[in-house]
Amino acid sequence: MFKKGKNEPYDPLADRMRKISNVEVEQHTYSSVQEQTGRASREPTFKQGTITTRGGERVPVVLKNVSRTGVRIEFFRDVTLGDHVLITEPTLRLNIWAEVMWQSRGAAGLKFIPT
């Protein structure tokens, strides 16, 4: 807070405040991206796709993020997906079966089933 860079002029007030407060200036490094182990990196996206349930019901969805192992989707009507769905999105060349890992109201996480 009171620490000046090397190229900045001497500031007597800041120096006096440092002496009065007698507080060490802590150095913190913050990162908005934390390295996670065990998870594939996700790419944020906003693509319109379709899921097809095992019963043949087609539901329009929005793909919110995609990784090499799965996708997070959001949908706008109340539907129970079941345990497996077919996800299709042409621009990402997705046409693959996926296991429903979690589902909450209006969103779900899908894990691709390798073929």
C-alpha positions as CSV (number, residue, x, y, z in Angstrom):
1,M,0.0,0.0,0.0
2,F,2.8,2.4,0.9
3,K,5.5,0.8,-1.1
4,K,6.8,2.8,-4.0
5,G,8.4,1.5,-7.2
6,K,12.1,2.1,-7.8
7,N,11.4,4.8,-10.4
8,E,9.0,6.8,-8.3
9,P,10.1,9.9,-6.3
10,Y,10.5,9.7,-2.5
11,D,7.3,10.3,-0.6
12,P,7.9,11.5,3.0
13,L,4.3,11.0,4.0
14,A,4.2,7.4,2.9
15,D,7.6,6.8,4.6
16,R,6.3,8.3,7.8
17,M,3.1,6.2,7.6
18,R,5.2,3.0,7.2
19,K,7.2,3.9,10.3
20,I,4.2,4.7,12.4
21,S,2.2,1.7,11.4
22,N,5.2,-0.6,11.8
23,V,3.4,-3.1,9.5
24,E,5.2,-5.3,7.1
25,V,3.9,-5.1,3.6
26,E,2.7,-8.5,2.6
27,Q,3.2,-9.7,-0.9
28,H,0.3,-11.8,-2.4
29,T,0.0,-13.5,-5.7
30,Y,-3.5,-14.0,-6.8
31,S,-4.6,-16.0,-9.8
32,S,-8.1,-16.3,-11.2
33,V,-7.2,-19.6,-12.7
34,Q,-6.2,-22.3,-10.3
35,E,-4.5,-25.4,-11.5
36,Q,-6.8,-28.4,-11.0
37,T,-5.6,-31.9,-11.2
38,G,-7.8,-34.7,-12.5
39,R,-10.1,-32.4,-14.6
40,A,-9.9,-31.6,-18.2
41,S,-9.6,-27.9,-19.0
42,R,-12.9,-26.4,-20.0
43,E,-13.4,-23.9,-22.8
44,P,-16.3,-21.4,-22.3
45,T,-18.7,-21.4,-25.2
46,F,-22.2,-20.4,-26.0
47,K,-23.5,-22.8,-28.7
48,Q,-27.0,-24.0,-29.4
49,G,-27.4,-27.8,-29.5
50,T,-29.8,-30.6,-29.1
51,I,-30.0,-33.5,-26.7
52,T,-32.0,-36.6,-27.4
53,T,-33.2,-38.7,-24.5
54,R,-33.4,-42.5,-24.7
55,G,-37.1,-42.1,-25.1
56,G,-36.6,-40.1,-28.3
57,E,-37.5,-36.7,-26.8
58,R,-35.5,-33.8,-28.3
59,V,-34.6,-30.9,-26.1
60,P,-32.9,-27.7,-27.3
61,V,-30.0,-26.8,-25.1
62,V,-27.1,-24.2,-24.8
63,L,-23.6,-25.6,-24.4
64,K,-21.9,-23.4,-21.8
65,N,-18.5,-25.0,-21.6
66,V,-16.8,-27.9,-23.3
67,S,-13.8,-30.1,-22.5
68,R,-12.4,-33.2,-24.2
69,T,-14.3,-35.3,-21.7
70,G,-17.7,-33.6,-21.3
71,V,-19.9,-30.6,-21.5
72,R,-22.1,-28.4,-19.3
73,I,-25.5,-27.6,-20.8
74,E,-28.4,-25.4,-19.9
75,F,-32.0,-25.8,-21.0
76,F,-35.2,-23.8,-20.6
77,R,-37.9,-26.3,-19.8
78,D,-38.3,-28.7,-16.9
79,V,-37.2,-32.1,-18.1
80,T,-35.6,-35.1,-16.5
81,L,-32.8,-36.3,-18.8
82,G,-32.3,-39.9,-17.6
83,D,-28.9,-41.5,-17.3
84,H,-27.7,-41.2,-21.0
85,V,-28.4,-38.7,-23.7
86,L,-27.3,-38.1,-27.3
87,I,-25.8,-34.6,-27.7
88,T,-25.6,-33.0,-31.1
89,E,-24.0,-29.6,-32.0
90,P,-22.8,-29.3,-35.7
91,T,-20.2,-26.5,-35.4
92,L,-18.3,-28.4,-32.7
93,R,-18.9,-31.6,-34.6
94,L,-20.5,-33.2,-31.6
95,N,-22.8,-36.2,-32.1
96,I,-22.0,-38.4,-29.2
97,W,-23.7,-40.3,-26.4
98,A,-23.0,-38.9,-22.9
99,E,-23.7,-39.9,-19.4
100,V,-25.6,-37.5,-17.2
101,M,-23.3,-36.9,-14.2
102,W,-25.5,-34.3,-12.5
103,Q,-28.6,-32.4,-13.2
104,S,-30.2,-29.4,-11.4
105,R,-33.1,-27.2,-12.5
106,G,-32.2,-26.0,-16.0
107,A,-28.6,-27.3,-16.2
108,A,-26.7,-30.6,-16.4
109,G,-23.2,-31.9,-16.6
110,L,-22.5,-34.6,-19.3
111,K,-19.6,-36.9,-19.6
112,F,-18.8,-38.2,-23.1
113,I,-19.0,-41.9,-23.6
114,P,-16.0,-42.9,-25.8
115,T,-16.9,-45.0,-28.8
